[in-house]
Amino acid sequence: MKITFLGTSSMVPTKNRNTTAILINHKSETILIDCGEGTQRQLKIKKLSPAKITKILITHWHGDHILGLPGLIQTLSHSDYTKTLEIYGPKDTKKYISNLLNSFQYQENKIKINVTEINSNKTFFENKDFELKSQKTNHSIIGLAYSIIEKDKRKINIDYTKKFGLVKDKILGKLQKGETITFNGKEITPEKGTIIMPGKKISIILDTELTKDLINFSKNSDLIISESTFSKDLKKEAKKSKHMTSEDAANLAKKSKSEKLILTHFSQRYTTTKEIEKEAKKIFKNTIAANDFFTLEV
């Protein structure tokens, strides 16, 4: 999975940071997490095509997370977008999408949009490669955290199959699907002929207080993308606005026994995030504070 941070600021864009948007590519799927104001421009700067977006996951309906949606949808309607745009979000997402599209003259070349409201903590999408899960957050309005979880895969155990003279053959496809095969009169089981490769898990947690539910939800993530709106000295401000500090995000990663932490959604008061990253690293060493256009693969 390839992850691109299109915006890492919180409520207000700054000279160097746009409002929140995160793009995740997985094979034929391109998933946009939130769509803050200016997201289209960020896509162009990074030379990424909006027409490749297949799904949009909305964490909550504060303006800094959704004000880029009308422009993006209008652009798709005037491109060769032939897919159905799948939009997922918390309760009332259908109403808000309808309000957005009725707020300007969106008449010609309308694209197909399917909106799904997620009202409980569950798996809300699944295909042969991965599943998407949600968890309610504890912010000033209703919101959701998301996990993208790859399914385990079978890799051919060549060291074992070559004992039977089987290195390259169509029959290996059946073995990789978990079927027992027979080759040159010899039975080869998937338990011995393949190796299970665990799928990766990415958890995205934005705009919320730290809760036990979120720690459990993100358990054993290969990567957590977490808001870190405030530094540790603004704990009272964070609690008041129901956001996380650098230490909260680090504790989330540590207590969930995750592998890596990327911080984002920084208050506009910070011209640099070096101190925020330093504070988090004292608790969870494998931490990076993201900048706009920061990219990584998991």
C-alpha positions, 0 to 999 in steps of 0.5 A: 500500500502506498500512502501520500499525505496531501494535507497535514494541517488542522482547521486552517491551511498554512503557507506550508500545509494544506488541510487534511487529505490522505491518499492510499493506493492498493492495487486497483483501489485508490482511497481518499481519507477526507478531502479538505479545501485545496485537495485538488491542487495538492493532487495536481502538484503531486501529479496524481489523477483524481479520476483514479479515486474509487472510494472516499472515507470521511472521518467526520463533517467538520469543514477542514475535512470535507470542503474540497469535496464539491470541487473534486466531484465537479472535476470528476463529472467533467473528466472521463470518470466512468466508475461509481464513486463510493463515499463512506462516512458517519451518520447523516453523510447522505444528507450532507452530500446532498446539501453540498451537491445542491449548493452549486449548479451541478447539472451536466455530466453527473457521475454515479455516487453511492453513499454509505452511512456507517452507524456501528463499529464493523467491517463495511467493505470487503473484497479478495484483497482487503477489508475496511473497518470502522470505529467510532471516535470521541470528538465534538461531533460524531466521527469514525476511525478507519482500518485498512486490513490486507488479507493474508496471502499464500506464497509458494514455498519453492524450497519445498516444491522443487523437491518434487521438480515443481518450480514453474507450472500452472498447477501452482495457482491452485496450491496458492489458493489453498488447494492440495495438488498432485504432481508426478503422482505426489501429493502436495498440501498447501500447509507444506507447499506454501508460506502464509504471508500476513497482510498489513494493517493501517489504522487512520485515527483523526480528530478524537480524544484517546480512548481504550476503544481506539487502542483496541481498534488499532491493535497490532497495526503495521502503521498508525496515522494519527492526529497530533493537533497539539504538543504536550504542553497544551493538554488542557486545550486538547481535552477541551476540543477533544483532540490528541497531543503528541503524547496521546498519539504516541501512547496510542501506538505503544499501547496498541503494540503497533509498528510505526506511527505517522503524526498529522493534523497539526495546529496552525500555531506550529511552524515546525513539528520537530518538537512534537515529533521529539515528544512522541519519540520519547514514548514511541521511538518509531514516529515520524511527523508528516509534511504535505506530500510525504509518501511511504509504502507499507 
